Amino acid sequence: MSHVSGPNLGGLYNPPDPLALQFRHRATIGVNFTAGQKTTRLDHPALNGNPAAIVTVTPIVIFENQRIDNESRLIEIAYPAGVNYGGGHWFIYSMNEKPFVDGAEFNVAIHEARRPA
């Protein structure tokens, strides 16, 4: 199951799930990400080889200090993100077609499959 989330997307919201296995993922060049790419590979025992997993991701907004018009300003960097599965792994992908920066972080939740009552 693919799920999309992101800051200020005005759509889907990931409510807290106390039963979900949660962790933070960091896109790291040379480990799970190549500079200029729009995807980062998740590596977790509950996800690897599990195409039926129910996964949600929420980008963590980061701020970068940039020089604009000879002034130093904090620029908000947020990635609307989705997840997909391929080659035995889950991947987080950028929905706005912008490549991730080294160090981009995401909250990841792996939810229990629930059956209708």
Buried (B, 14 or more C-beta within 10 A) or exposed (E): EEBBBBEEBEEEEBEEBEEBBEEEBBBEBEEBBBEEBBBBBBEBEEBEEBEEBBBBBBBBEBEEEEEEEEEEEEEEBBBBBBBEBEEEBBBBBBBEEEBBBEEBBBBBBBBEEEEEE
